[in-house]
Amino acid sequence: MTPINVLVFPCGSEIGLEIYNSLKYSIHVSLYGASSVASNHGKYVYDNYCDGLPYVDSPEFIDSINALIAENNIDYVFPAHDSVLLKLSDEREKLHAGLITSSRETCAVCRSKKATYEKFKGIVPVPKISTLHSVDIEFPVFMKPDIGQGSKGTHLASSRCEAEFYFWKDPSLLMLEYLPGKEYTVDCFSDRNRKLRFAGARERVRIMNGISVDTRPVVNDTFTRLACVINENLCLRGAWFFQVKESSHGEFTLMEIAPRIAGSMGLYRSLGVNFALLSIYDAQGLDVEIVTNNHAIEMDRALTNRYQTNLKYEHVYIDLDDCIIKCERVNPLVIAFLYQCMADSIKLHLITRHNGELKDTLARYRIASLFDTITHLCKDDLKSRYIKESNAIFIDDSFSERLEIKQALRIPVFAPDALECLMNW
C-alpha cells in the first residue's frame, strides 16, 4: 500500500502536534506540516515543513495552500484549528485535496457556541443564556465569546456591574449559566455511515489555558448516551469530541462540540484508539475495527523541549558508568541517541575507566554491539589522548573529564542531561 501524503495545518498547534504523534510511526502516511507563523513548535517535529502560508482569512489562502498541495502531491488536508476547519469546509470544492473533517453545516454549528446551544436546546442539557435585560439572572455567570477556543476571552462575573464591564469590553460575549462542577471531554469517532464507533469520556482534572493537561478516563453511561444523541443530530464524521460540565444540580451540561482532533486525545490513543489514523482510513472509504485496552491510565502534559542546532559531527565518544549506565539501569535517552547515531552512520566510541570486567558488563546490559571501538582506560589515562578526530563530540557525566577534553581538543562536550538537544525527535 503506497503511503498517502497528509498535510497538517497549522501544524504547530496542540491539535497539530497530537496529529503528528498519532501518525508519525504509520507506514501508511507521509506527514507534511505547514504554518502561517515562523515561530511555532511544528517546525521542530515535522520533517517535511513549510511556513509562510497566508493567514486563513487572507484572500490568498486557498491559492497558497493549493500550491503547496500540488508541490507535495498532498492527498488529504488535516485541519488543526477551528477557524481553519471552518474555512476549509467552506471552500471544500476549491481545495485540491481531500479534507478530513465533517460537513460544512456541522462545522458551522460547532464553531458557534450560540448556534450549538440553540440546536441542542431541549435535546441535551445546555447552559441557560441570559442578557443584561434578563430579570432572573443568577450570579455568578460565565461569559465567553460565541466564537473562540480554549479559555481566551472568558470571564466569571459575580455581579451585574462586572457583567456590564465585560460586555463593554466585548459586546459579542455570551452570558451563560455558571457550571461549578467537574468538567469532562468525550472523545468520539463516527464513520462515513454516521455510525458512532467509539465514545470515551475523560475527566479534565487540571486545565491550563483551556487545555486539559491532566486527564483520566471515566466510565459513565450518561456520556455514551449524550454521544449517541449528538451523533444522531449532527452529521459528524471522523474524530470529534464534546465537553460537558456539571451544573449546580449535578447535571452534565453541554459546553461545546468540535468536529476535530482534541489535543489530549493521546490518552485514548495510548489505550489503542488512534483517532487521527481512524479518520484517515475512514476518509479513504476503508472499514475499521477498534480494539482497546482497559488498564488504568492517567495522562499529564507539560511543555516539551525541542532543539535545532548547526552542530555537525561524525564521531561520538561516550563514557559508560553514570552515563550510559546509571543506578544499574541503562539510560533510555542515551541509548536512543546512540541508535540515532547508528542510523545516521555516525561512529560510536566507548571510552571508559570502568572498574570491573568490561566485557561482562557490556554483555549483561546487552550493549556490546553498539560501538565501533571500545577503549578501556587505566585510572590515570587522559581520555583526550584517545580522541583523534576533530569532527567529534564527547559525552561524560564528569565535569572534570569534560573540562579536560574541552581544554585539550576544543570539541563540543555534553553531560547526559544535555543530550536532548541532539535528538532528532
C-alpha positions as CSV (number, residue, x, y, z in Angstrom):
1,M,0.0,0.0,0.0
2,T,1.5,3.3,-1.1
3,P,1.7,5.9,1.7
4,I,-0.7,8.8,1.3
5,N,0.6,12.4,1.8
6,V,-1.2,14.2,4.6
7,L,-0.8,18.0,5.2
8,V,-1.5,19.2,8.7
9,F,-2.3,22.9,9.1
10,P,-1.5,24.7,11.3
11,C,1.0,22.0,12.4
12,G,2.3,23.8,15.5
13,S,-1.0,23.9,17.4
14,E,-1.7,21.4,20.2
15,I,-4.0,19.7,17.7
16,G,-1.4,19.6,15.0
17,L,1.1,18.1,17.5
18,E,-1.4,15.4,18.6
19,I,-2.0,14.5,14.9
20,Y,1.8,14.3,14.4
21,N,2.2,12.0,17.4
22,S,-0.7,9.9,16.1
23,L,0.7,9.4,12.6
24,K,4.5,9.7,12.9
25,Y,5.0,5.9,13.0
26,S,2.4,4.9,10.5
27,I,3.8,3.3,7.4
28,H,0.6,4.3,5.5
29,V,1.1,8.1,6.0
30,S,3.7,10.6,4.9
31,L,3.3,13.7,7.1
32,Y,3.7,17.3,6.0
33,G,3.3,20.3,8.3
34,A,2.6,23.9,7.4
35,S,2.1,27.1,9.3
36,S,1.4,30.8,8.8
37,V,3.8,31.9,11.5
38,A,7.6,31.4,11.6
39,S,7.8,30.7,15.3
40,N,5.9,27.5,16.1
41,H,6.7,24.1,17.5
42,G,5.7,22.3,14.4
43,K,9.0,23.1,12.6
44,Y,10.8,21.2,15.3
45,V,9.0,17.9,14.8
46,Y,7.7,17.8,11.2
47,D,10.5,16.6,8.8
48,N,8.5,18.0,5.9
49,Y,7.7,21.5,7.0
50,C,6.7,24.8,5.3
51,D,5.9,28.1,6.9
52,G,4.9,31.4,5.4
53,L,1.4,30.4,4.3
54,P,-1.1,33.4,4.4
55,Y,-3.4,33.5,7.4
56,V,-6.6,31.7,7.0
57,D,-8.7,34.9,6.5
58,S,-6.4,36.1,3.7
59,P,-7.8,36.2,0.1
60,E,-4.6,34.4,-1.0
61,F,-5.0,31.5,1.5
62,I,-6.8,28.9,-0.7
63,D,-4.5,29.5,-3.7
64,S,-1.4,29.3,-1.5
65,I,-2.5,26.0,0.2
66,N,-3.4,24.6,-3.2
67,A,0.1,25.4,-4.5
68,L,1.6,23.6,-1.5
69,I,-0.8,20.7,-2.2
70,A,0.4,20.5,-5.8
71,E,4.0,20.8,-4.9
72,N,3.9,17.9,-2.5
73,N,1.2,15.7,-4.1
74,I,-0.9,16.0,-1.0
75,D,-3.8,13.6,-0.8
76,Y,-5.6,15.0,2.4
77,V,-5.5,18.1,4.5
78,F,-6.0,17.7,8.2
79,P,-7.2,20.9,9.8
80,A,-5.6,21.6,13.2
81,H,-7.5,24.8,14.3
82,D,-11.2,25.6,14.5
83,S,-11.0,28.6,12.2
84,V,-9.0,26.7,9.6
85,L,-11.5,23.8,9.8
86,L,-14.5,26.1,9.1
87,K,-12.7,28.0,6.3
88,L,-11.6,24.8,4.5
89,S,-15.0,23.2,4.9
90,D,-16.5,26.4,3.3
91,E,-14.0,26.1,0.5
92,R,-14.0,22.3,0.2
93,E,-14.9,22.3,-3.5
94,K,-11.9,24.7,-4.3
95,L,-9.5,22.6,-2.3
96,H,-7.3,20.3,-4.4
97,A,-7.1,17.6,-1.8
98,G,-9.4,15.7,0.4
99,L,-10.5,17.3,3.7
100,I,-10.6,15.3,6.9
101,T,-13.5,16.7,8.9
102,S,-17.3,16.7,9.0
103,S,-19.7,18.5,6.7
104,R,-19.7,22.3,6.3
105,E,-23.0,22.6,8.1
106,T,-21.7,20.7,11.1
107,C,-18.5,22.7,11.2
108,A,-20.5,26.0,11.2
109,V,-22.8,24.9,14.0
110,C,-19.9,23.7,16.1
111,R,-17.9,26.9,15.6
112,S,-20.6,29.0,17.3
113,K,-21.5,28.3,20.9
114,K,-24.8,30.0,20.5
115,A,-25.7,28.0,17.4
116,T,-24.7,24.8,19.2
117,Y,-26.9,25.6,22.2
118,E,-29.8,26.6,20.1
119,K,-29.6,23.4,18.1
120,F,-29.4,21.2,21.1
121,K,-31.8,23.0,23.4
122,G,-34.4,20.6,24.6
123,I,-32.4,17.6,23.2
124,V,-29.5,17.6,25.8
125,P,-28.9,19.9,28.7
126,V,-27.3,23.2,27.6
127,P,-26.4,26.2,29.7
128,K,-29.0,29.0,30.2
129,I,-28.2,32.1,28.2
130,S,-29.0,35.5,29.8
131,T,-28.7,39.1,28.7
132,L,-28.3,42.2,30.8
133,H,-32.1,42.8,30.3
134,S,-33.0,39.4,31.9
135,V,-34.8,39.8,35.2
136,D,-33.9,36.4,36.6
137,I,-30.1,36.4,36.3
138,E,-28.4,34.2,38.9
139,F,-24.8,35.4,39.6
140,P,-22.1,34.4,39.1
141,V,-22.4,34.0,35.4
142,F,-19.8,32.7,32.9
143,M,-19.0,34.9,30.0
144,K,-17.3,33.6,26.9
145,P,-17.0,34.5,23.2
146,D,-19.5,33.0,20.8
147,I,-16.6,32.0,18.6
148,G,-13.4,31.2,20.3
149,Q,-11.2,28.4,21.6
150,G,-9.6,27.5,24.9
151,S,-10.2,29.9,27.7
152,K,-9.3,33.0,25.7
153,G,-11.6,35.9,26.4
154,T,-13.6,34.1,29.1
155,H,-14.6,35.7,32.4
156,L,-16.5,34.9,35.6
157,A,-18.8,37.8,36.5
158,S,-20.0,37.8,40.1
159,S,-22.3,40.8,39.7
160,R,-24.3,42.8,37.1
161,C,-21.6,45.5,37.4
162,E,-18.9,43.1,36.4
163,A,-21.0,41.7,33.6
164,E,-21.6,45.2,32.2
165,F,-17.9,45.9,32.3
166,Y,-17.1,42.7,30.3
167,F,-19.8,43.5,27.8
168,W,-18.4,46.9,27.4
169,K,-15.0,45.4,26.5
170,D,-16.6,42.8,24.2
171,P,-20.3,43.1,23.3
172,S,-20.2,39.8,21.5
173,L,-19.8,37.8,24.7
174,L,-22.4,35.2,25.7
175,M,-23.6,35.4,29.3
176,L,-24.1,31.8,30.4
177,E,-25.2,29.9,33.5
178,Y,-22.2,29.2,35.7
179,L,-21.4,25.5,35.9
180,P,-19.5,24.9,39.1
181,G,-18.9,21.1,38.8
182,K,-16.3,18.8,37.3
183,E,-15.5,19.1,33.6
184,Y,-15.3,16.2,31.1
185,T,-14.4,15.7,27.5
186,V,-15.9,12.8,25.5
187,D,-13.6,11.7,22.6
188,C,-15.6,10.2,19.7
189,F,-15.2,8.6,16.3
190,S,-18.1,8.3,13.8
191,D,-17.6,6.6,10.5
192,R,-18.8,7.6,7.0
193,N,-22.1,5.8,7.6
194,R,-22.8,8.1,10.5
195,K,-22.4,5.3,13.0
196,L,-20.8,6.2,16.3
197,R,-18.0,3.7,16.6
198,F,-16.3,4.9,19.8
199,A,-17.1,7.3,22.7
200,G,-14.6,7.6,25.6
201,A,-15.1,10.1,28.4
202,R,-12.2,11.6,30.4
203,E,-12.2,13.9,33.3
204,R,-10.4,17.2,32.8
205,V,-8.6,17.1,36.1
206,R,-6.3,20.1,35.6
207,I,-6.8,22.8,32.9
208,M,-4.4,25.4,31.6
209,N,-5.4,28.0,29.0
210,G,-8.5,25.8,28.2
211,I,-6.3,22.8,27.5
212,S,-6.7,19.6,29.6
213,V,-3.2,18.9,30.9
214,D,-4.2,16.2,33.5
215,T,-6.8,13.8,32.3
216,R,-8.0,10.3,33.1
217,P,-10.7,8.0,31.7
218,V,-14.1,7.8,33.4
219,V,-16.9,5.4,32.8
220,N,-20.5,6.6,32.9
221,D,-23.3,5.5,30.6
222,T,-24.6,9.1,30.6
223,F,-21.7,10.2,28.5
224,T,-22.3,7.4,25.9
225,R,-26.0,8.4,25.7
226,L,-25.1,12.0,25.1
227,A,-22.6,11.0,22.4
228,C,-25.3,9.0,20.7
229,V,-27.8,11.8,20.8
230,I,-25.3,14.3,19.5
231,N,-24.2,12.0,16.7
232,E,-27.9,11.5,15.7
233,N,-28.5,15.2,15.4
234,L,-25.3,16.3,13.7
235,C,-23.6,14.9,10.6
236,L,-20.3,14.0,12.2
237,R,-17.6,12.1,10.5
238,G,-14.1,11.0,11.7
239,A,-12.7,12.2,15.0
240,W,-14.8,14.6,17.1
241,F,-15.4,15.5,20.8
242,F,-17.7,17.3,23.1
243,Q,-17.3,18.8,26.5
244,V,-19.7,18.8,29.4
245,K,-19.6,20.3,32.9
246,E,-21.7,19.5,36.0
247,S,-24.3,22.1,36.8
248,S,-25.1,23.2,40.4
249,H,-27.7,20.4,40.3
250,G,-25.2,17.8,39.2
251,E,-26.5,17.6,35.6
252,F,-23.9,17.1,32.8
253,T,-24.4,20.2,30.7
254,L,-23.1,20.6,27.1
255,M,-20.3,23.2,26.7
256,E,-19.1,22.7,23.2
257,I,-18.8,20.3,20.3
258,A,-15.8,20.2,17.9
259,P,-15.5,18.1,14.7
260,R,-11.8,17.6,15.0
261,I,-8.9,16.1,16.9
262,A,-8.5,17.2,20.5
263,G,-5.1,18.0,21.9
264,S,-5.4,15.4,24.7
265,M,-6.8,12.5,22.6
266,G,-3.4,11.0,23.3
267,L,-5.0,9.4,26.4
268,Y,-7.2,7.1,24.5
269,R,-4.6,6.8,21.7
270,S,-2.5,5.2,24.4
271,L,-5.3,2.7,25.1
272,G,-5.5,1.8,21.4
273,V,-7.8,4.4,19.8
274,N,-5.8,6.3,17.2
275,F,-8.4,8.9,16.2
276,A,-6.3,10.6,13.5
277,L,-5.4,7.3,11.8
278,L,-9.0,6.1,12.0
279,S,-10.2,9.4,10.4
280,I,-7.8,8.9,7.5
281,Y,-8.8,5.3,6.9
282,D,-12.5,6.4,7.0
283,A,-11.8,9.2,4.6
284,Q,-10.4,6.6,2.2
285,G,-13.6,4.6,2.5
286,L,-12.0,1.8,4.5
287,D,-13.8,-0.2,7.1
288,V,-12.1,-0.1,10.5
289,E,-12.2,-2.0,13.7
290,I,-11.3,-0.6,17.2
291,V,-9.7,-2.7,19.9
292,T,-9.0,-1.0,23.2
293,N,-7.1,-1.9,26.4
294,N,-8.8,-1.3,29.7
295,H,-6.0,-0.8,32.2
296,A,-5.9,2.2,34.5
297,I,-4.1,5.2,33.0
298,E,-3.8,8.9,33.5
299,M,-2.1,11.4,31.2
300,D,-0.3,14.6,32.4
301,R,1.0,17.1,29.9
302,A,3.8,19.7,30.3
303,L,6.0,21.7,27.9
304,T,8.5,19.7,26.0
305,N,11.8,20.9,24.7
306,R,12.9,20.6,21.1
307,Y,16.0,22.0,19.6
308,Q,17.6,23.0,16.3
309,T,21.4,23.3,16.1
310,N,24.1,23.7,13.5
311,L,26.3,21.1,15.0
312,K,27.9,18.6,12.6
313,Y,29.9,15.6,13.8
314,E,30.9,12.1,12.6
315,H,32.2,10.6,15.8
316,V,30.8,10.3,19.3
317,Y,33.0,9.4,22.2
318,I,31.0,8.4,25.3
319,D,31.6,7.3,28.9
320,L,29.9,4.2,30.4
321,D,29.4,4.5,34.2
322,D,26.9,7.0,35.3
323,C,26.4,8.0,31.7
324,I,25.1,5.0,29.6
325,I,24.5,3.0,32.8
326,K,23.2,4.7,36.0
327,C,22.0,3.0,39.1
328,E,22.4,-0.4,37.4
329,R,20.0,0.6,34.6
330,V,20.6,1.7,31.1
331,N,19.7,5.3,30.4
332,P,17.0,5.1,27.7
333,L,17.6,8.6,26.3
334,V,21.3,7.8,25.8
335,I,20.5,4.5,24.1
336,A,18.0,6.3,21.9
337,F,20.7,8.8,20.9
338,L,23.2,6.1,20.2
339,Y,20.8,4.3,17.9
340,Q,20.0,7.6,16.2
341,C,23.7,8.0,15.5
342,M,23.9,4.5,14.1
343,A,21.1,5.2,11.7
344,D,23.0,8.4,10.6
345,S,26.2,6.4,10.1
346,I,28.0,8.3,12.9
347,K,30.8,6.3,14.5
348,L,30.4,5.4,18.2
349,H,33.3,5.0,20.5
350,L,33.1,3.8,24.1
351,I,35.8,5.3,26.3
352,T,35.7,4.3,30.0
353,R,37.6,3.6,33.2
354,H,35.1,1.0,34.2
355,N,36.1,-0.7,37.4
356,G,35.5,-4.4,36.6
357,E,35.3,-6.8,33.7
358,L,34.1,-4.5,30.9
359,K,33.2,-7.3,28.6
360,D,30.9,-8.9,31.1
361,T,29.3,-5.6,32.0
362,L,28.5,-4.8,28.3
363,A,27.1,-8.3,27.8
364,R,24.9,-8.0,30.9
365,Y,23.3,-4.8,29.7
366,R,23.3,-6.1,26.0
367,I,25.0,-3.1,24.6
368,A,28.4,-4.5,23.5
369,S,27.5,-4.5,19.8
370,L,26.6,-0.8,19.7
371,F,30.2,0.5,19.5
372,D,32.7,0.8,16.6
373,T,35.6,0.9,19.1
374,I,35.9,0.2,22.8
375,T,38.7,1.7,24.9
376,H,39.2,0.6,28.5
377,L,41.5,3.1,30.2
378,C,43.7,2.8,33.2
379,K,42.9,5.1,36.2
380,D,45.3,7.9,35.3
381,D,44.9,7.8,31.5
382,L,43.7,11.0,29.9
383,K,40.8,10.5,27.6
384,S,41.9,13.2,25.3
385,R,44.9,11.0,24.2
386,Y,42.5,8.6,22.5
387,I,40.3,11.0,20.6
388,K,41.9,11.7,17.2
389,E,39.1,13.2,15.1
390,S,38.3,16.9,15.1
391,N,34.7,16.3,13.9
392,A,33.8,14.5,17.2
393,I,31.8,15.2,20.3
394,F,32.4,13.9,23.8
395,I,29.7,12.8,26.3
396,D,30.5,12.2,30.0
397,D,28.8,12.8,33.3
398,S,32.0,14.0,34.9
399,F,32.7,17.8,34.7
400,S,36.4,17.3,35.1
401,E,36.5,14.8,32.2
402,R,34.5,17.3,30.0
403,L,36.8,20.1,31.1
404,E,40.0,18.2,30.2
405,I,38.6,17.3,26.7
406,K,37.4,20.8,26.1
407,Q,40.7,22.4,27.0
408,A,42.8,19.8,25.2
409,L,40.8,19.3,22.0
410,R,38.3,22.2,21.7
411,I,35.5,19.9,20.6
412,P,31.9,20.1,21.9
413,V,31.3,18.3,25.2
414,F,28.0,17.3,26.7
415,A,26.6,15.9,30.0
416,P,23.9,13.3,29.7
417,D,21.2,15.9,30.7
418,A,22.1,17.9,27.6
419,L,21.7,15.1,25.1
420,E,18.1,16.1,24.4
421,C,19.4,18.9,22.3
422,L,21.0,16.3,19.9
423,M,17.9,14.2,19.5
424,N,16.0,14.3,16.1
425,W,12.5,13.7,17.5
